């Protein structure tokens, strides 16, 4: 596997506004956080991302989307996994100031896997 880096699959539940910004970034990066968003929260479990997109994003934005993307595993090791509830409610808490560096370690495109309205 010369030249290939190990990656970790992450999911991100998102609303239509954030998804539009990802589209503007050619599906390669997450937009900067707003001042009231000090942390970027990708999740490690697809079912958890579906629940947030369906139950929270739809209620607050009229639509919810689940995205999937790959990030270099070695880079992610700096962010301990946070258990935000049950055993499958796992998140990474990436400080907003780190997001540009985080984006530089995304491998491939951010893909929409589910849509809820």
C-alpha positions in Angstrom: 0.0 0.0 0.0 2.8 2.4 -0.8 1.6 6.0 -0.9 -1.9 5.2 0.5 -2.8 6.7 3.8 -5.1 5.0 6.2 -8.4 6.8 6.5 -11.3 6.9 9.0 -14.9 7.3 7.7 -16.8 10.1 9.4 -20.4 11.3 9.0 -21.8 14.8 9.4 -25.5 15.6 9.8 -26.1 19.0 8.3 -28.8 21.4 7.2 -29.3 22.9 3.8 -27.4 26.1 4.5 -24.2 24.3 5.5 -24.6 21.8 2.6 -24.8 24.7 0.2 -21.5 26.0 1.5 -19.9 22.5 1.2 -21.1 22.5 -2.5 -19.4 25.9 -3.0 -16.2 24.4 -1.7 -16.4 21.7 -4.4 -17.4 18.9 -1.9 -13.8 19.0 -0.5 -14.1 21.0 2.7 -16.3 22.2 5.6 -17.0 25.9 5.9 -15.6 28.0 8.7 -17.7 27.8 11.9 -19.9 30.7 12.9 -18.9 32.7 16.0 -21.4 30.7 18.1 -20.0 27.4 16.8 -16.6 27.0 18.6 -16.4 23.2 17.7 -17.0 21.2 14.5 -18.7 17.8 15.4 -18.2 15.0 12.9 -19.7 11.7 14.2 -18.4 8.1 14.0 -21.7 6.3 13.6 -24.0 6.6 10.5 -27.1 5.8 12.5 -26.4 8.6 14.9 -25.9 11.0 12.0 -29.2 9.9 10.5 -31.0 10.5 13.8 -29.6 14.0 14.1 -30.3 14.9 10.4 -33.9 13.5 10.5 -34.9 14.6 14.0 -33.1 17.9 14.5 -32.1 19.4 11.1 -35.5 18.8 9.5 -37.2 20.4 12.5 -34.9 23.4 12.5 -34.2 23.9 8.8 -36.8 22.0 6.9 -34.3 19.5 5.6 -31.5 17.3 6.9 -28.7 15.6 5.2 -26.1 13.0 6.2 -22.7 13.3 4.6 -19.9 10.8 4.6 -16.2 11.6 4.2 -12.8 10.2 4.8 -10.1 11.8 6.9 -6.5 10.6 7.4 -6.6 8.4 10.5 -3.2 9.6 11.8 -4.3 13.2 11.7 -7.5 12.3 13.6 -5.6 10.7 16.5 -5.1 14.2 18.0 -8.9 14.4 18.7 -10.1 11.9 21.3 -13.4 10.3 20.7 -16.1 11.8 22.8 -19.0 9.7 24.0 -22.0 12.1 23.9 -24.6 9.6 25.2 -25.1 5.9 24.5 -22.3 3.7 23.2 -22.8 4.6 19.6 -23.2 8.3 20.2 -19.6 9.1 19.4 -18.2 12.4 18.1 -14.9 14.1 17.5 -14.7 17.7 18.8 -12.6 19.7 16.4 -11.9 23.2 17.6 -13.1 25.8 15.0 -9.5 27.1 14.8 -8.4 23.7 13.6 -10.9 23.3 10.8 -8.7 24.5 8.0 -6.1 21.9 9.0 -8.8 19.3 9.4 -10.1 20.1 5.8 -6.6 19.6 4.4 -6.7 16.0 5.7 -10.0 15.1 4.0 -9.3 12.5 1.4 -11.7 12.6 -1.6 -15.1 14.3 -1.7 -17.7 14.8 0.9 -20.7 12.7 -0.2 -24.4 13.1 0.7 -25.7 9.6 1.7 -29.2 10.5 3.1 -31.7 13.3 2.7 -34.7 14.0 4.9 -37.5 16.6 4.4 
